[in-house]
């Protein structure tokens, strides 16, 4: 086909002829529009020289394709499908103008050069300009026409609908449905702009022609270096190989053929047609919802004949059994046998539907979301219903009935600051762990708010068909899913498990058991004494226990906190007696702290807190937005990510706010009391200090420096331990000190008269460690202060923060005839501590046969080895040793499993064995 004068081309189309027969005025406007826009579009190639054609001739080809995709009645004035003059004008104008924003408008260059700071030379194709034009073109085109409507011949009342139709090819089907559900009007006619947008997008999608590729572009792209040029080359070759070999049959079937010489280009063509099939299914779905459907094209797979001469091209990488995949997704292997989890999945879908509809509703809609979960004992069924966004036939087919095809992946869900709860597209199938059949009813909210005709259908894994029968049903927008339960499912257990998983309601949720309604609270519940103590409530009076409740909100999280304590000598204490904490009175059935996202229970680890909360109380936290949260497949666990860490820290901040309120309420907000209570919370096995603390000191110094408190014994050779000066201070006070610190955090073994060895745990060594520190003080005879800390995680934070920290070994003679005992003291400088974990001199953190951190340090070991274990999960490796060089090499090559094996063998070596792997290294 030859490229002709733009006005001559548009007048030759069936669309224009029908317009001219109805309204000479609108026909003249269309001519003026094409005359005005053609020279502007002709400049697009100056900025995108390697693109396919985006000029007026492309607009003409899109107009030509309109007659391929529409029913013949659309061009017959006697048909009820006939398009009116405003509709025909809008389709012609949008066909030409949809890419108008891809070029620089007349007299716009100076402003753009200044705004984008464009270079003087070759500014027309600069990256800054082309990125701006591509990203903003859907907004720019409509705005330019608005400013120049009279020049283009566009009536003022059609500027807005034209803008929406122009933008439509950059919107997902869901966005079209949401943004254009309210129609426009012109010339005393209702304009279904949503349908017009779907029609235009369909015609634009199938615009394959023998003039789409500009002369010489393929060769230029082939010779140009860079990824963008390579993409342009393949795109242009795709169109070259297809040309105008795409047709629509009289009954709407798309047929496409082509001959290729490059398998990558052929693969690209197939992927393009895959996408086109999906788009057209969506556009046809929109058309079917219109009062008068007009699209002739069918939402079915294209008939493709794409050949690669001399080779066989098969579009098959991985074979999967559909039935096997569904059986796996719907199995207890994924859902862990919880009968409440599948109901939670349905409720999450319902809440998501309400959130989505609410997000896309205006205040004038007065939308009131509602989710209802009904448990019917007599009929042995469960129904989850909502008045949310509902589902169109397209959504049901493309997502609801497509395993692992979540609607949340559509662009509409990723824009406009909307964060979906949905993730995988597998949750619905979990219901078949408890149900034999699911009966679904749904009506999309784009259909309006009144009673309309929805769709109903059944799904059953026992009778999995390769087809689905949809029947009409009168209903309001929303969705209901009714489960016919398996005979072995106990409906009361399912109710209780489901209720346990619903911590709070992001939208109103009613739980109904045989007519009795329970409303899920909109925020996390208070931590009550009954929740804290359970069946041990009688211990409150017997043991003199008290409880403290607090709730607060910060950075998108809602937290409730509860603590159990006693009052002793008018001071709060977490001790039950001299030997144990209140942990023995807590209700362990409530488990550790509860966390939820959008009200649905999902465990993830909050950031470290200054005290061991779960040993003295509990908390309930709800993260209000799912933005950036990733889950395990059964959604029971939040995976670690940047956002989950951020939310974990926000929860910890709330917990600390509640802890401060507790301290202030009981006159305990001072370093000495805080240190004592923190230590008491760690009784009965909570004081874990033989692990690398990573960034915990940095987080604590930033977020709760007032609660990070220390007890320091000033080492003085002239004072016995009981006479030592004891300092209590928070992080700010500690940071102002000079000198160095020591702590004993390894077991002290010594020989006993019976020939066996006895040991003292680190927590029992404070006085012994003080005496050893006085020996160091005497030997060094320096004025710099030396402090002793008790063995706890706070001391580990400080030790880890000094890149030059080391160990010193003191020999202690307990038995004159026995071997001396060796007490290992960890030592660090207060002035050399850093909060930058990259400077902590950690060789690696490993997991495997041995789990922990390897420290690069200078030290002397009384054993003479180039390594020293500090408990179970820390090992020092002497700098400059062969072992250090070997460990560093393994870490640099990411041989972490091998490194874990090596450290495990070092442990054997420390016990007197001789593993082959460590020979030559120690």
TIVEXLUM-25712 format. One record per residue (C-alpha): x negated, y negated, z negated; residue in one letter. Coordinates in steps of 0.05 Angstrom, whole numbers, plus 5000, padded with zeros to 4 digits. Each point is the difference from the previous one (the first is absolute). Example, Ala and Ser with C-alpha at 12.3 -4.5 7.8 and 13.67 -1.06 7.14 Angstrom:
BEGIN
475450904844A/497349315013S/
***
This chain:
BEGIN
500050005000X/497549315018X/499949444948X/504649455026X/502449324978X/502950084929X/506749685017X/500750435062X/498550614959X/505049874945X/505549835051X/499050685032X/502050384937X/506750314985X/500149654932X/499449315031X/505250165053X/505050194947X/498449374961X/500849565062X/506850325015X/502449834930X/497049314987X/496149585050X/498249544942X/496450564962X/496950255065X/497149305011X/497549994929X/496650675012X/496649745062X/497649384963X/497450444944X/496050435047X/497349405038X/497749684935X/496950614967X/496550315060X/494149515002X/499050064925X/500050765001X/495049985058X/494749734951X/500450614955X/494750365041X/495149444982X/500150234928X/501050755010X/496450175065X/499950754985X/507350074983X/505550285044X/504549495034X/503749524953X/502249485051X/506749845032X/499550615045X/500050444938X/506349644978X/503150155067X/498350744993X/503350014931X/506349695030X/499950545055X/499450544947X/506349734966X/504250285056X/496650684988X/501650044926X/507149715001X/506550325022X/502549775068X/506149704965X/495649474969X/499649685070X/507450105017X/504549424980X/505950474996X/496750464949X/500649934924X/492450104999X/498849395043X/494949524972X/502149274995X/496249405027X/496749814933X/497750724990X/497250065071X/496449334993X/496950214933X/497650665030X/496849665059X/496849454958X/497350494948X/497350475054X/495649425024X/498649674934X/498650584951X/492549925009X/500049245008X/496149904935X/494050385030X/497449395036X/498149284983X/505749525015X/499149365041X/496449464960X/499050484941X/492650145011X/497249404960X/504150174938X/498150745003X/492649855009X/500249584937X/504650464960X/496150635015X/493149685005X/499050295069X/493349985036X/498849495054X/497950525052X/504650575021X/505249804948X/505550305043X/497850714985X/497049904930X/501850524948X/503049484954X/504849765054X/502050685027X/501250284930X/504349404983X/504150065065X/501150754990X/501949954927X/504549395007X/502950085070X/506850254977X/501049364959X/496749515049X/504250165061X/506849874968X/497449374964X/497449725067X/506750125035X/503649684941X/495949375008X/501150005075X/506950305007X/502749475047X/493950085046X/501150755003X/507549935010X/501750384936X/506449774966X/498749814928X/504850524974X/496050555034X/493149814975X/500550414936X/502750645033X/494849935055X/494549944948X/502350644965X/500450395065X/493049755020X/497350234932X/503550675002X/494450395035X/495649854939X/505250254950X/501450704978X/506950295011X/501449944926X/498149265002X/504749895058X/505650344963X/498849604937X/498849315031X/505250005055X/506050354969X/503849344999X/501949825072X/499649335036X/505349685045X/500049595065X/505149815053X/505650274956X/496650685000X/496850404944X/492750115017X/497250654973X/492849765000X/497750644967X/502650405059X/497049505049X/493350074965X/500450765004X/501749955075X/494149545014X/495150424960X/502250625037X/498949675068X/493349724978X/497850684974X/501050355068X/496949435041X/495150425039X/498849735070X/494949995056X/498549264985X/499050054925X/492450045006X/496649375027X/495150095057X/492850134977X/501650064926X/498550744994X/493049925028X/498649394957X/502350374938X/495750605019X/493849575004X/501449594937X/496950254935X/503850054935X/505950374969X/505249505023X/497850075073X/500350764994X/507149974974X/502049535056X/496850465051X/504150604976X/506549594996X/499149745071X/498150695027X/506250294967X/504449515039X/495950125063X/501150754996X/507549924988X/501449385042X/507450005017X/500950754990X/505049914943X/507450055016X/506650064964X/505050495029X/507449845010X/501650354934X/494549634961X/494350514999X/493049695004X/495450345050X/492649825004X/494250275040X/492849835013X/493250265021X/493949894955X/492550105005X/498449864926X/502650444944X/499649434949X/504449565044X/504950585010X/500350114924X/501349264991X/505750045050X/503250574962X/499349624934X/503149395033X/506050405024X/500750324931X/500649314970X/504749775054X/504650594986X/500249804927X/501449275016X/505550185050X/503350464949X/500449424953X/502549505053X/505350505022X/502150084927X/500949244995X/503950005066X/504750554975X/501749594938X/502249425045X/507349895016X/498750135074X/494050475013X/496349805063X/493550395005X/500150555053X/493150264982X/500250624956X/496350084934X/496850655023X/492950235015X/497549755068X/499150505056X/492449945010X/495750235057X/493149744983X/494550375036X/492550054992X/497750345065X/494950554991X/501650104926X/505550234954X/502149494948X/503950284940X/502849534947X/499050474942X/494949934945X/503050354939X/505750505001X/504750004941X/506150404982X/505649514985X/503450514954X/493550144963X/498649264989X/507149884973X/499550614955X/493449744972X/502549294988X/506450274968X/496450514956X/498750024926X/492650025017X/500749255013X/505549814950X/497350434943X/506650314980X/503249364972X/507449995016X/500249264983X/494649795049X/504250135064X/505749574971X/494949464984X/497950025073X/507249875022X/500749444949X/493549695024X/502850015071X/506449674975X/496349464961X/495649885060X/506149915044X/502949494952X/493549634993X/499349965076X/507249755010X/499249504944X/493549745031X/503649895067X/506349704970X/501249264989X/503049724936X/506449875039X/500850755010X/501050084924X/497150705005X/500250404935X/495850635005X/502450634966X/497550724995X/504250554970X/497750714982X/505850474986X/499150694968X/506250435007X/499750634957X/506550315025X/498349945074X/492550124988X/498149415043X/495949364993X/501449375040X/495349415007X/503349405033X/498049285013X/502549385035X/493249855030X/497849915072X/502750675024X/497650355062X/501649945073X/499850615045X/493149795023X/497449974928X/503150674984X/496950345060X/493249654999X/498850014925X/505150344955X/500050655040X/492749945021X/495350314949X/494549524976X/502749425042X/501149474948X/504049395021X/495349614955X/494650065054X/504149575047X/497449295010X/506349714969X/498150304934X/492949725002X/501949285014X/503349424964X/496950194933X/504350614992X/496850604966X/503750665008X/500550554948X/500350525055X/493450325022X/499950695032X/506750165031X/500350664963X/504149854938X/506750205028X/497650705015X/498450114927X/507550074986X/499850705029X/496250244938X/506649914963X/505449985055X/502550445056X/503349455040X/499849245004X/506049625026X/498149305022X/504249395017X/497049345023X/501749345032X/494849475016X/501249334966X/498649645065X/507050245020X/503049514950X/502450034928X/507150245011X/502750715008X/497450265066X/498650675034X/493750344975X/496850685015X/500450644960X/496050655009X/497350604963X/493050274991X/498450694975X/493450395000X/503750664996X/503049835068X/494849545031X/502649825069X/496549665058X/505849525006X/504249564954X/507449855006X/502149304979X/507249844984X/503349334988X/502049814929X/503049354973X/495449684949X/496749364977X/492549895015X/495450454960X/498450744993X/502450584959X/496650684994X/503950574968X/496150624980X/503250684993X/495550304946X/497050694998X/503450474951X/493850044955X/499649254991X/502549764932X/503249335012X/499049754929X/492550145003X/499649645067X/503749414970X/495249954941X/493850075043X/502649485049X/501649524942X/493050104972X/497049785066X/504149365003X/496449514955X/503349375025X/504649775056X/497449555055X/507349955022X/506150194959X/500350764992X/505750394969X/499050724976X/506650364997X/501050684968X/507250255008X/502649294999X/495749764941X/495849405024X/493149824975X/496849385028X/492450025011X/497049394966X/497249465045X/493549954960X/495950504962X/503350244935X/497349804932X/495350504966X/504450204941X/497950344935X/503950615023X/495950015064X/493549934961X/501450524945X/505350465029X/501750554952X/495049734950X/504349384983X/500550234928X/492549884994X/501149255004X/502349964928X/495850584974X/493449745029X/501749264996X/499849925075X/502149375037X/501249875074X/498649385042X/503749865065X/498249495053X/501649875072X/497249535052X/498949865073X/493949795041X/497850015073X/505850425025X/500150514944X/505150094944X/497250344937X/502950244934X/495350194943X/501050394936X/495050134943X/500250424937X/496149764939X/499749964925X/498849434952X/494450124951X/497549464953X/504449515038X/496350155065X/502350405060X/496550665012X/500650565051X/497650514949X/504950504973X/494950184947X/492450014990X/499050525053X/504949905057X/504149485036X/507549945011X/499250435063X/502450604961X/506749664990X/501249785071X/505150335045X/495650345052X/506250185041X/500049295024X/493150125029X/495049475015X/501849305023X/505450005054X/499049625065X/504849875057X/500349655067X/506549655018X/503150364941X/498150705022X/495250384955X/493250095033X/493950114958X/493749605010X/494449804955X/500349314968X/493549634991X/496250164936X/502649674937X/496349774938X/503550534957X/502350725011X/507449845011X/502850695010X/497250244933X/503849464961X/505949865045X/502249965072X/502049535055X/504949995058X/498049595061X/503549865066X/496449715061X/505549605034X/497250005071X/497550605040X/495449555041X/493450365012X/501950614957X/498450685029X/502750664972X/498750744999X/504950375046X/504950164944X/499549274977X/498650224929X/493149705001X/497549325023X/493450065037X/494449544981X/499549395045X/498349274994X/507249844984X/501050554949X/493749784964X/502649285000X/506750234972X/496550444949X/496349394975X/506449604997X/503250554957X/493950004955X/500549244993X/507250074978X/498150544950X/494749544972X/505049434995X/504450464959X/494150224958X/498349274985X/507249894979X/499350604952X/493549744972X/502649304989X/506550254969X/495950384947X/494449494989X/494950455033X/497849575059X/492749954980X/493950385024X/499250434938X/507350224998X/500150115076X/493750424998X/502850424943X/506750125034X/496850165066X/495550514966X/505950304962X/503850095065X/494350445024X/500350494942X/501550745012X/496150085064X/501149345036X/493049714993X/497050225067X/493549635012X/495450465040X/502549755067X/497649445046X/504649414987X/499249685069X/503649325003X/503750074934X/495749474965X/501049515058X/507550114998X/500349934925X/495649375000X/504649705052X/506950224975X/499650144925X/493549724971X/503649854935X/501950734991X/493250295018X/497150004930X/493750294971X/497050194933X/492549884995X/495450204944X/494149534997X/493950454991X/495649784943X/494550474973X/500849664932X/507450194995X/503250674992X/505950185045X/505149824948X/496849324991X/499349835074X/503149365027X/506150205041X/502449555056X/506850035033X/500949615064X/503649995066X/496849995069X/498949254999X/496450034933X/495850605022X/498149645064X/496849444959X/495450484962X/492850155017X/496050624985X/501250735016X/504750554977X/499550754987X/505150554993X/499750754989X/504850365046X/497150705004X/500650574950X/494350074951X/497750724993X/495650234942X/497750664973X/503450304939X/497150464946X/503450615031X/496049905064X/506149755038X/500949295027X/505149524971X/502549375033X/503049334985X/504749675050X/498449305023X/505849714959X/496650274937X/493249695015X/501149274985X/496049984936X/494650465027X/499549585063X/499349374956X/494250324963X/496750195066X/501049305026X/496349724939X/494150435020X/500149685070X/500549314968X/494050134956X/495950275058X/501549425047X/499449454948X/503449485044X/504649454978X/505350175053X/506350274966X/501750735006X/507250234991X/503050694991X/506950165030X/504550594983X/500950545052X/505949805043X/501849795070X/498849274986X/492750154986X/499750405065X/502649405038X/494149584974X/494950555013X/502450085072X/499849255012X/492549944990X/496350275061X/493850074957X/503350384943X/496050594975X/499550514945X/495350064940X/499150654961X/498650004925X/497550634965X/503550144934X/497350524951X/505750314961X/496450634979X/492549964984X/499150705025X/504649955060X/499549675068X/501549265003X/506749765026X/499949515058X/505049434999X/501149675067X/501849264997X/502649635061X/497349305003X/501649385041X/498749255002X/505849534988X/497049495047X/499050485058X/507150245004X/503749875066X/507350085019X/498050155072X/500750765007X/495650005062X/494149834954X/501350554950X/494750455032X/504750605009X/497250505049X/506750345012X/506550224969X/501450735017X/505250544990X/499050755005X/496550514956X/497949394960X/504049364998X/497349334979X/495149435016X/492550005013X/496349404970X/493449755029X/496049804938X/493049964970X/499450424936X/495850514963X/503250654979X/497550394940X/500850625044X/495449715053X/505350075054X/501749485054X/507350054980X/504049904936X/507350184990X/504349524960X/505850454986X/504150385051X/500749505057X/493849565000X/492850155018X/494049545005X/495050135056X/493149714989X/498049495053X/493850195041X/500850744988X/500750535054X/506950164972X/502049275007X/497749985073X/503750655015X/506549774967X/499749335035X/499150355068X/505950464988X/504349414981X/498049595061X/502050585044X/506650084961X/498150704978X/504149914937X/502150724992X/492750215006X/498249474949X/505250264951X/497250705007X/493049744986X/502149644936X/503650634977X/493550385010X/496349454960X/504850154943X/497850735003X/492849775001X/501249584937X/502550644967X/493550385015X/501850325066X/496149945065X/504649875060X/496450045066X/503249355025X/496349574948X/493150315007X/495049495024X/504749434979X/499250034924X/
***
